Amino acid sequence: DDSLSMEDLMSEIPSIDLAPLIDGSDDVKLVQRTCDQIVMSLHKYGILILKDKRLTTEKNNEFIDMMEDYFNRPNAAKMKQVRKDLNYQIGATPENTEKARNHCHKIQTLDGKHKPLSPCPPEADPKWRYFWRLNVKSKGQNFHHNISPENMPKFESMCNSMGNDLLNAAYSVCEAIALAYGLPRSYLTARMDDAYNLMAPTATDLVKYGQKGTIVAGYHYDLNLLTVHGKSRYEGLYIWLRDGRKCKVRVPDGHLLCQAAKQLEFITGGHIFAGYHEVVVDDGTLRCCQKWKALNRPLWRISTTMFSHLR
């Protein structure tokens, strides 16, 4: 069973606890070991499975509940938060708008069972997105206020709270990367302050797009520095390791998923690589649908995504 062997690859990828970095442990060897583990995982796999005690499972669930409820609103209501004139960089992005770059040349180099299911050339993704800027300090000419939907009084505080927890995880990882390379601890994080850091959850209507084999997010890599996600309620994310193997991602309860993106690949001269990934409706997604349908939740696949950047 190819999908089973793909899931087995996850057992190679270590789970790393950020506690020594968060707590400022004075156990120098423990801190160094944690930093080295982080860079090793990003070098070899392009991802991290992180334990960060600052973000609770309860908060992750509360945020997902809120986003499911928001995206379950009629499309006409959601369109009020769409700013096409700003290239959707604030507020909602409708389904079938985002489209991956063309990576057909890369796909052709992959072994049969390790090829993505994404079509070539790529088609628009059926997912919605919501962009929410975090911690804006300098409000220059390109500054625009975040947009909150009507009748969701906790939307702003939840986006800021969840976004900052995920951003703090990215800060800790970037401190670890700097220390592992023998650089000052703030080498990367000093350049992340006031950058275009975004809470950027995606949402896919699985009533409308829940057929097995549907491509939710086409084969792509991320353009930012580090992408951090809380645990999703739905399976279907696949990543490609440095050696070209395709791997189905499983995130343990209470953990975060962190993916290296292009800025980090460039700044480390390729030692850390920005891995390709896609999201597909698979058998696991359909099993999750049954679970959440029985619990009377809206059947929207939410990813609690946060994009960190360098200035």
Disulfide bonds with the S-S distance in Angstrom:
Cys104-Cys120 1.92
